[in-house]
Amino acid sequence: MISLALSVFLVGQAPANPQANAPAAPAVRARQDPASADARRAMLEKTIQSRKARAAQDARARAIQAARARADAQAQNDYQVKMAPIVAQQQRDAALIQSQAQQAAALQSMAAAAQQNAEINRQRYILQLQRARNPQMVYPDGSIGPYPYGIAAP
């Protein structure tokens, strides 16, 4: 309760307009002397000129960089055009070599099969000779044994 009464008392003593006690601002600005205004204008002109010069320098640098990039791209394109027939010939040669390698592998496989067939035929011939020298006979029970009567007639 005491705090409420104290706050009402303090509010009653506060001025209604807080700016009433503030010192009055001068209504008219003090005029600057013409020499400082000219110096300031010259400084602003110099700043503007330096910014324009910097912007022009940046634009020239970007133009040079773009021209260099275009020249590099053109050189790369010219190189690719120049190298295209050579690369195509290398690819054809690689395809031809691969085809010849496949043909050689097929021929080697066929040669191995022919050698295996020749070996089988040689072994078959040897077995036939052995059979001719030692004739065999199939008995009625299905077993095979030597011909008991000497050399069989052909």
Secondary structure, DSSP 8 states (H G I E B T S, - for coil): -HHHHHHHHHHHHS-S-GGGGS----SS-----HHHHHHHHHHHHHHHHHHHHHHHHHHHHHHHHHHHHHHHHHHHHHHHHHHHHHHHHHHHHHHHHHHHHHHHHHHHHHHHHHHHHHHHHHHHHHHHHHHHHS-EEE-TTS-EEE-TTSS---
